[in-house]
Amino acid sequence: MTEASMVQSIMEPYVCLTYAPPKLGKCLAGTCKVLLADGRVMSVKDLVDHGQPVELPALDETSFTIRTSRVSTYWRNGVKGIVRVTTKSGRQIDVTRNHPLRGGEGWKEAQDFSPGEFVAVPRVLPVFGDKSVPEHEARFLGYYLANGVFDHSHLGFSSGNQALVEDFIRVAEVFPDVKVHRGVVHGEPTIDYTISKRSMEGGQGQTSSAMCFIRDLGLEGHHARTKFVPEVVFTWKKECIAQLLSCYLGCDGSVEATGRVSFSSASETLARQIAHLILRFGVWGTLRSKVVQGWTYWEWSTGDADCKRRLSEIGVFTKPITVDDAAGGNKFDRLPYTRKQFHALLGLGWAEDDRYISRSQAQKHVAPGTREHSLAHSDIFWDQIASIDDLGEQETFDLTVPEVHNFIANDIFAHNTVDLGYSFPRALFAAAPGALDSIASTCGYRPSRVDVKTLNECIALVKKTGKEGRYDTVVFDDFSFIAEQTFSSLERAGKKGFQLFGELRDQALEFRNESRYAKVNVVMNCWEGRPSIKDGARVRGGPQLAGKLPESIPALCDMVLRAAPDPGRQPWPVVYRCYVDPSWVMGDRFDVASIVDPAPMNLGELLRAAGRQVHRHPALPNQEEEVQVISESMSGVPANDMTLANTVYANLIGRGDNDKVARWTVRDALDRAVIRRALEARRLQFFTSMPSVGILGS
């Protein structure tokens, strides 16, 4: 047995607690609309209230394509400050300031974007429902949304285009009891048409089946400025939506001599919904407001050749669209790289050109099978930030989407949570089903998992783990939830007041003691509770736990670390804080994190620096040795200089390591170098501050 292993064998197991703001504060306003895989579009609030597992489209950053994933967890994150991010194409999303959006160089917080910066949005939403409707209903609704009116039992339509009128009459009179009449004023025919009930055997009523159709969709009484696309339409099949769009664009759309295709609407809601439906066909455009004679209208337009080709496939009724293939790519359809950067990325030599490279130009240079090829042929349109405006405080919500960690809200990619799978690859994780799926895509392995819901179940788990000896560490992924469930179970058992909180305290103490007796290391991951004033007394911020546990649980721990965003630290802009602060519960009996503060968000490396043994993944027997060698080579490199790290990463990839392992190794090496430098600096400071000691002669 080595000296290090002998020391480890007599050490008491460690107990660590980390806490962070829910989703590190990353959440959306409840009104944001989320696209689901079955075509439905629901507000994020309704999704959270619904609470059932659903599938939705999201961005796969390996292939840069949109794929289907599943929501594993729903979050109600309280009232927070919200900003509205608006892009130059007119898309908008309301998020907290620190909610990540996909920029040109990766995910970063909304507050860190500036006007003009690139942000990723879908260029296509390949999602349609499975509901089929008759052709005449789809086309009739398209005509109604464009030029129809239904008020005071009057259902009408207006158009001066004879082809449109003839088709409208054809589809309207497919309804079994409908007759269309042309309006007459002073003996002259008008462009207005009335849909009435045809005389039937047994007399003539007032309500036709066409009226019932529009009424059942909730559109009766809505005028031009309040119209909307009914929810059911989003679940229609592709061909049914195409029929609706064909008629809507035939009325409210235009094809200019320049080749520009557009439509306008007095209803912002309707304009955004039609733009969304068009995007499902891979047609993206720009939506802007304009004021005409004091009234605000919303105009969508596109001039892109590929978009116009897809629009022609939809079949915009009465308005043929000409596609000029010789026109080349759209200069606004660009990648987030200058030509100089892109040429350097591909190793094509120097290019003195700081203009951004277009998508069509990039496609000519990339080799199949490369990351650059995927990027140039991706499902991303690189939009640009137009503005970020403060909206005040609103109720906020979020979703956990395993593996891909993002979803599509208001036709913009939005990020979600990232877990801590790197530090404990040989631990047993206590977590809900699906909560750890992201570890596979981030770290490349699937951890062992069990499901526990109360403190008594945690106690039983550490006893069993210690007895079996298969794992030396148990990670409780959401200890806040466990404490909440324990509190609820005690309430159901009739516990109240001091009896309830006393039982809760006793279970927490037993949990800590059983971990020691079982010689099992314990890591608890909690949500953050903010500092507050309760009954006139200051309550420190700390782990979000029930009763007195926010103070009593940390008192039983060796390390209590607060996770916090630190955008200045790249490439992992989240750190652990551990310093003396009367507003927050933090502590470190090992005197490592408290010295390094702010410390890298790498609990495994902090524990190793404290002399504790943290096992590597069994499939990576040489990783520890490699991390040590690489970190020593980084000893004199500034923490923010990533040149050497990038070189090491490229060498690891070149020798055959997969991307996940290479990132893992470099991550730990970088963090170890940062931790070691901070500890050495403190030791040096200690020795240089000691008073000199002389030898007195007789």
ZAMARGU-4260 file (C-alpha; in steps of 0.2 Angstrom, whole numbers, plus 5000, padded with zeros to 4 digits):
<rodrens>
0) 5000/5000/5000 | 5007/5017/4995 | 5009/5031/5007 | 4995/5041/4998 | 4983/5026/4999
5) 4987/5023/5018 | 4983/5041/5021 | 4967/5040/5011 | 4962/5024/5020 | 4962/5032/5037
10) 4953/5048/5031 | 4935/5051/5036 | 4924/5051/5021 | 4920/5069/5015 | 4903/5077/5013
15) 4902/5091/5001 | 4887/5102/4996 | 4886/5113/4981 | 4871/5125/4977 | 4867/5136/4962
20) 4853/5147/4957 | 4839/5137/4949 | 4846/5134/4932 | 4859/5147/4936 | 4844/5159/4933
25) 4842/5153/4915 | 4824/5155/4912 | 4811/5162/4901 | 4795/5172/4903 | 4779/5162/4904
30) 4772/5169/4888 | 4787/5162/4877 | 4780/5149/4864 | 4789/5132/4863 | 4787/5121/4848
35) 4783/5103/4851 | 4787/5088/4840 | 4768/5085/4836 | 4767/5102/4829 | 4759/5110/4844
40) 4765/5127/4850 | 4763/5130/4869 | 4768/5143/4881 | 4782/5138/4892 | 4770/5141/4907
45) 4757/5130/4900 | 4770/5116/4897 | 4776/5118/4916 | 4758/5118/4922 | 4755/5102/4911
50) 4770/5094/4918 | 4769/5078/4906 | 4784/5072/4896 | 4784/5079/4879 | 4795/5078/4864
55) 4801/5094/4855 | 4814/5099/4841 | 4831/5105/4847 | 4848/5109/4839 | 4860/5095/4839
60) 4877/5104/4840 | 4886/5089/4833 | 4878/5089/4816 | 4870/5107/4818 | 4854/5100/4813
65) 4837/5100/4821 | 4832/5083/4830 | 4819/5077/4842 | 4822/5076/4860 | 4812/5074/4876
70) 4809/5086/4891 | 4814/5077/4907 | 4811/5091/4920 | 4800/5107/4921 | 4805/5122/4932
75) 4795/5136/4940 | 4808/5148/4944 | 4799/5162/4952 | 4798/5181/4948 | 4814/5187/4939
80) 4820/5202/4929 | 4816/5199/4910 | 4824/5207/4894 | 4817/5206/4877 | 4830/5200/4864
85) 4825/5206/4847 | 4834/5200/4831 | 4836/5210/4814 | 4824/5197/4806 | 4811/5202/4819
90) 4811/5187/4830 | 4809/5190/4849 | 4812/5180/4865 | 4809/5186/4883 | 4822/5179/4895
95) 4832/5182/4910 | 4848/5192/4908 | 4859/5177/4911 | 4849/5165/4900 | 4861/5158/4886
100) 4858/5160/4868 | 4868/5152/4854 | 4881/5165/4848 | 4894/5164/4834 | 4907/5157/4847
105) 4895/5147/4857 | 4882/5149/4871 | 4883/5165/4881 | 4871/5175/4892 | 4858/5186/4884
110) 4865/5201/4893 | 4882/5199/4885 | 4876/5201/4868 | 4878/5218/4859 | 4868/5224/4844
115) 4875/5217/4828 | 4882/5201/4836 | 4877/5185/4828 | 4864/5174/4836 | 4858/5157/4830
120) 4840/5155/4825 | 4832/5140/4815 | 4832/5142/4796 | 4819/5128/4796 | 4807/5120/4808
125) 4804/5102/4800 | 4789/5099/4811 | 4771/5095/4805 | 4756/5087/4814 | 4746/5072/4809
130) 4729/5079/4809 | 4721/5079/4791 | 4707/5091/4786 | 4697/5093/4770 | 4705/5104/4757
135) 4690/5116/4757 | 4692/5119/4776 | 4710/5123/4775 | 4708/5134/4760 | 4693/5143/4767
140) 4702/5147/4783 | 4717/5154/4773 | 4705/5166/4764 | 4696/5170/4780 | 4712/5175/4790
145) 4717/5186/4775 | 4701/5195/4770 | 4687/5188/4780 | 4675/5195/4793 | 4663/5187/4805
150) 4653/5199/4816 | 4635/5200/4821 | 4630/5184/4812 | 4638/5191/4796 | 4651/5181/4787
155) 4660/5189/4773 | 4675/5190/4761 | 4682/5204/4751 | 4693/5203/4735 | 4695/5211/4718
160) 4705/5197/4711 | 4693/5187/4700 | 4704/5171/4701 | 4704/5172/4720 | 4685/5175/4721
165) 4681/5160/4710 | 4692/5149/4720 | 4684/5156/4736 | 4667/5153/4730 | 4672/5135/4725
170) 4679/5130/4742 | 4665/5140/4752 | 4651/5131/4743 | 4658/5114/4747 | 4651/5117/4764
175) 4634/5108/4762 | 4623/5122/4766 | 4632/5138/4760 | 4629/5150/4746 | 4640/5165/4742
180) 4632/5181/4736 | 4640/5196/4729 | 4637/5213/4737 | 4628/5227/4727 | 4628/5245/4731
185) 4617/5257/4721 | 4614/5244/4708 | 4633/5241/4706 | 4642/5225/4711 | 4656/5227/4724
190) 4671/5217/4729 | 4662/5211/4745 | 4654/5194/4746 | 4642/5186/4759 | 4642/5168/4765
195) 4624/5163/4769 | 4615/5147/4773 | 4607/5140/4757 | 4588/5137/4757 | 4585/5120/4763
200) 4570/5109/4765 | 4561/5114/4781 | 4565/5132/4779 | 4581/5143/4780 | 4590/5146/4796
205) 4603/5160/4801 | 4619/5149/4805 | 4628/5140/4791 | 4641/5126/4793 | 4654/5138/4787
210) 4649/5150/4801 | 4650/5136/4814 | 4667/5131/4807 | 4674/5148/4810 | 4665/5150/4827
215) 4672/5133/4833 | 4689/5140/4829 | 4687/5155/4841 | 4688/5168/4827 | 4670/5175/4828
220) 4671/5194/4832 | 4689/5196/4828 | 4694/5210/4817 | 4710/5213/4806 | 4720/5218/4821
225) 4715/5203/4833 | 4715/5189/4821 | 4726/5173/4825 | 4730/5156/4818 | 4719/5144/4829
230) 4729/5131/4839 | 4723/5116/4830 | 4731/5122/4814 | 4748/5119/4820 | 4744/5101/4822
235) 4739/5099/4804 | 4748/5089/4791 | 4760/5097/4779 | 4749/5097/4764 | 4734/5105/4774
240) 4745/5119/4781 | 4751/5122/4763 | 4733/5124/4757 | 4730/5137/4770 | 4746/5147/4766
245) 4743/5146/4748 | 4726/5155/4750 | 4732/5167/4763 | 4747/5173/4753 | 4737/5174/4738
250) 4727/5187/4746 | 4739/5196/4758 | 4755/5192/4749 | 4764/5201/4735 | 4777/5197/4722
255) 4787/5212/4717 | 4797/5215/4701 | 4813/5214/4710 | 4809/5196/4715 | 4805/5201/4733
260) 4791/5191/4741 | 4781/5198/4756 | 4765/5198/4765 | 4757/5211/4778 | 4745/5210/4792
265) 4737/5222/4804 | 4738/5209/4817 | 4756/5206/4825 | 4750/5189/4832 | 4744/5183/4815
270) 4760/5189/4806 | 4771/5180/4818 | 4761/5164/4817 | 4761/5164/4798 | 4779/5167/4798
275) 4781/5153/4809 | 4771/5141/4798 | 4781/5147/4783 | 4797/5143/4792 | 4791/5125/4794
280) 4794/5124/4775 | 4812/5131/4776 | 4807/5148/4771 | 4814/5162/4782 | 4812/5180/4781
285) 4812/5197/4790 | 4797/5203/4800 | 4796/5222/4803 | 4783/5234/4808 | 4778/5249/4798
290) 4766/5264/4801 | 4754/5269/4787 | 4742/5283/4790 | 4744/5281/4809 | 4741/5263/4809
295) 4754/5250/4813 | 4756/5235/4801 | 4767/5220/4801 | 4777/5215/4785 | 4786/5199/4782
300) 4798/5198/4767 | 4811/5187/4759 | 4822/5189/4743 | 4832/5173/4746 | 4832/5161/4730
305) 4831/5145/4741 | 4816/5152/4751 | 4807/5158/4735 | 4809/5141/4728 | 4801/5133/4743
310) 4787/5146/4743 | 4784/5141/4725 | 4782/5123/4730 | 4769/5128/4743 | 4760/5136/4728
315) 4755/5154/4732 | 4739/5155/4723 | 4737/5167/4708 | 4755/5174/4711 | 4769/5164/4702
320) 4786/5166/4710 | 4801/5167/4698 | 4817/5160/4705 | 4833/5167/4698 | 4846/5153/4701
325) 4860/5164/4693 | 4858/5177/4707 | 4869/5168/4719 | 4867/5167/4738 | 4859/5180/4749
330) 4872/5192/4756 | 4863/5192/4772 | 4864/5173/4774 | 4881/5172/4782 | 4891/5162/4794
335) 4898/5170/4810 | 4916/5170/4802 | 4925/5183/4792 | 4933/5176/4776 | 4950/5178/4784
340) 4944/5167/4799 | 4936/5154/4788 | 4951/5152/4777 | 4962/5150/4792 | 4950/5137/4799
345) 4951/5127/4784 | 4969/5129/4781 | 4967/5138/4765 | 4980/5151/4767 | 4979/5169/4772
350) 4964/5180/4766 | 4965/5198/4769 | 4946/5200/4770 | 4936/5205/4785 | 4919/5203/4777
355) 4908/5189/4784 | 4908/5174/4773 | 4891/5170/4765 | 4884/5152/4767 | 4884/5149/4748
360) 4903/5154/4748 | 4907/5143/4763 | 4898/5128/4755 | 4910/5129/4740 | 4926/5126/4751
365) 4921/5114/4764 | 4925/5095/4764 | 4911/5082/4767 | 4912/5074/4784 | 4920/5089/4793
370) 4912/5100/4806 | 4914/5115/4794 | 4904/5106/4781 | 4890/5103/4794 | 4890/5121/4799
375) 4889/5127/4781 | 4874/5116/4778 | 4866/5118/4795 | 4848/5121/4800 | 4855/5137/4808
380) 4851/5155/4801 | 4864/5167/4808 | 4853/5181/4813 | 4860/5197/4822 | 4855/5206/4838
385) 4844/5221/4835 | 4840/5226/4853 | 4839/5220/4871 | 4826/5229/4881 | 4822/5228/4899
390) 4804/5222/4902 | 4804/5222/4922 | 4800/5207/4932 | 4789/5193/4927 | 4785/5175/4932
395) 4798/5163/4924 | 4799/5145/4919 | 4812/5133/4911 | 4814/5115/4904 | 4827/5102/4906
400) 4831/5094/4889 | 4844/5080/4891 | 4858/5077/4878 | 4855/5093/4867 | 4852/5105/4882
405) 4841/5117/4871 | 4824/5119/4864 | 4816/5131/4852 | 4806/5146/4860 | 4798/5159/4849
410) 4808/5152/4834 | 4825/5155/4843 | 4836/5142/4851 | 4836/5143/4870 | 4848/5133/4881
415) 4845/5124/4897 | 4855/5115/4911 | 4872/5107/4912 | 4876/5094/4926 | 4892/5090/4935
420) 4896/5073/4928 | 4915/5076/4925 | 4920/5075/4943 | 4913/5058/4949 | 4913/5046/4935
425) 4913/5031/4947 | 4900/5037/4959 | 4882/5031/4961 | 4870/5045/4957 | 4854/5047/4966
430) 4843/5056/4953 | 4827/5056/4944 | 4824/5046/4928 | 4831/5056/4913 | 4840/5069/4924
435) 4857/5062/4920 | 4855/5059/4901 | 4866/5074/4897 | 4881/5066/4905 | 4882/5054/4891
440) 4883/5068/4878 | 4894/5079/4888 | 4906/5066/4896 | 4904/5051/4886 | 4898/5039/4899
445) 4881/5034/4908 | 4883/5034/4927 | 4875/5022/4938 | 4858/5029/4945 | 4845/5025/4958
450) 4830/5035/4962 | 4827/5042/4980 | 4814/5054/4986 | 4816/5056/5005 | 4830/5058/5018
455) 4825/5041/5025 | 4828/5033/5008 | 4845/5043/5007 | 4850/5035/5024 | 4845/5017/5018
460) 4855/5020/5002 | 4872/5025/5010 | 4870/5010/5022 | 4867/4999/5008 | 4881/5007/4997
465) 4894/5005/5012 | 4889/4987/5015 | 4890/4982/4997 | 4907/4991/4993 | 4904/4994/4975
470) 4904/5013/4976 | 4914/5025/4988 | 4904/5040/4983 | 4886/5044/4981 | 4880/5060/4972
475) 4863/5067/4976 | 4859/5076/4961 | 4844/5087/4968 | 4845/5087/4987 | 4833/5102/4987
480) 4819/5091/4980 | 4823/5077/4992 | 4822/5089/5007 | 4805/5096/5000 | 4798/5078/4998
485) 4804/5073/5016 | 4795/5089/5022 | 4779/5085/5013 | 4780/5066/5019 | 4782/5072/5037
490) 4767/5084/5035 | 4756/5070/5028 | 4761/5060/5044 | 4754/5073/5055 | 4770/5081/5060
495) 4768/5100/5064 | 4778/5115/5071 | 4793/5111/5082 | 4790/5092/5080 | 4791/5093/5061
500) 4807/5103/5061 | 4815/5092/5075 | 4811/5076/5065 | 4818/5084/5049 | 4834/5089/5059
505) 4836/5072/5066 | 4835/5064/5049 | 4848/5076/5042 | 4860/5072/5056 | 4857/5053/5055
510) 4860/5055/5036 | 4877/5063/5039 | 4882/5051/5053 | 4877/5035/5043 | 4888/5042/5029
515) 4903/5043/5040 | 4899/5025/5048 | 4897/5018/5030 | 4913/5026/5025 | 4904/5033/5009
520) 4908/5050/5002 | 4893/5061/4999 | 4890/5075/4987 | 4874/5085/4988 | 4869/5096/4974
525) 4855/5109/4979 | 4846/5124/4972 | 4850/5141/4979 | 4839/5151/4991 | 4842/5169/4991
530) 4846/5180/5006 | 4830/5187/5014 | 4822/5195/5029 | 4811/5184/5039 | 4801/5190/5054
535) 4813/5205/5055 | 4829/5194/5055 | 4842/5192/5041 | 4842/5175/5033 | 4858/5170/5024
540) 4857/5164/5006 | 4862/5146/5004 | 4855/5129/4999 | 4836/5129/4996 | 4831/5117/5009
545) 4816/5116/5021 | 4815/5122/5039 | 4831/5125/5047 | 4841/5114/5035 | 4849/5128/5025
550) 4860/5131/5041 | 4860/5114/5049 | 4865/5104/5033 | 4880/5115/5028 | 4886/5114/5046
555) 4888/5095/5044 | 4898/5097/5028 | 4917/5098/5024 | 4914/5109/5009 | 4900/5121/5005
560) 4902/5129/4988 | 4891/5142/4979 | 4891/5140/4960 | 4890/5157/4952 | 4892/5164/4934
565) 4908/5172/4929 | 4908/5177/4911 | 4926/5182/4911 | 4932/5165/4914 | 4933/5155/4898
570) 4930/5142/4891 | 4919/5137/4907 | 4911/5153/4913 | 4904/5147/4930 | 4914/5146/4946
575) 4913/5140/4964 | 4913/5154/4977 | 4919/5151/4995 | 4923/5166/5005 | 4918/5174/5021
580) 4902/5183/5017 | 4888/5187/5030 | 4875/5186/5016 | 4879/5168/5010 | 4882/5151/5018
585) 4899/5145/5012 | 4914/5135/5020 | 4929/5124/5017 | 4937/5114/5031 | 4950/5108/5018
590) 4956/5126/5015 | 4957/5124/4996 | 4942/5132/4988 | 4942/5146/5001 | 4960/5150/4996
595) 4958/5148/4977 | 4941/5158/4977 | 4934/5161/4964 | 4938/5142/4961 | 4935/5133/4944
600) 4919/5123/4944 | 4928/5107/4946 | 4924/5098/4963 | 4935/5083/4958 | 4950/5094/4956
605) 4947/5104/4972 | 4946/5088/4982 | 4961/5081/4974 | 4970/5097/4979 | 4964/5093/4997
610) 4973/5076/4996 | 4957/5066/4994 | 4956/5052/4981 | 4944/5054/4967 | 4943/5040/4956
615) 4944/5042/4937 | 4933/5033/4925 | 4939/5014/4923 | 4940/5016/4904 | 4953/5030/4906
620) 4967/5022/4916 | 4980/5035/4910 | 4970/5051/4912 | 4976/5055/4929 | 4994/5054/4924
625) 4991/5064/4908 | 4981/5078/4917 | 4996/5080/4929 | 5009/5081/4915 | 4998/5094/4905
630) 4994/5104/4920 | 5013/5105/4924 | 5016/5111/4907 | 5003/5125/4910 | 5011/5131/4926
635) 5018/5147/4919 | 5004/5151/4907 | 4991/5165/4911 | 4974/5158/4916 | 4966/5167/4902
640) 4978/5161/4888 | 4970/5146/4879 | 4984/5144/4866 | 4993/5130/4874 | 4976/5122/4879
645) 4970/5122/4861 | 4986/5115/4855 | 4985/5101/4868 | 4967/5097/4863 | 4972/5096/4845
650) 4986/5084/4849 | 4974/5073/4859 | 4962/5073/4845 | 4976/5069/4833 | 4982/5054/4842
655) 4964/5047/4842 | 4956/5052/4858 | 4937/5056/4855 | 4931/5074/4857 | 4923/5071/4874
660) 4938/5063/4882 | 4950/5076/4875 | 4939/5090/4882 | 4938/5082/4899 | 4957/5079/4900
665) 4961/5097/4895 | 4947/5104/4907 | 4955/5095/4922 | 4972/5100/4917 | 4968/5118/4916
670) 4958/5118/4932 | 4972/5109/4941 | 4985/5122/4935 | 4974/5136/4941 | 4971/5128/4958
675) 4989/5124/4960 | 4995/5142/4956 | 4983/5149/4969 | 4988/5138/4982 | 5007/5141/4979
680) 5004/5159/4979 | 4996/5158/4996 | 5010/5148/5003 | 5023/5160/4996 | 5013/5174/5004
685) 5013/5165/5021 | 5032/5162/5021 | 5037/5179/5015 | 5026/5187/5028 | 5034/5178/5043
690) 5045/5188/5054 | 5064/5183/5052 | 5071/5173/5067 | 5090/5176/5072 | 5101/5166/5083
695) 5107/5175/5099 | 5124/5172/5104 | 5130/5172/5122
</rodrens>
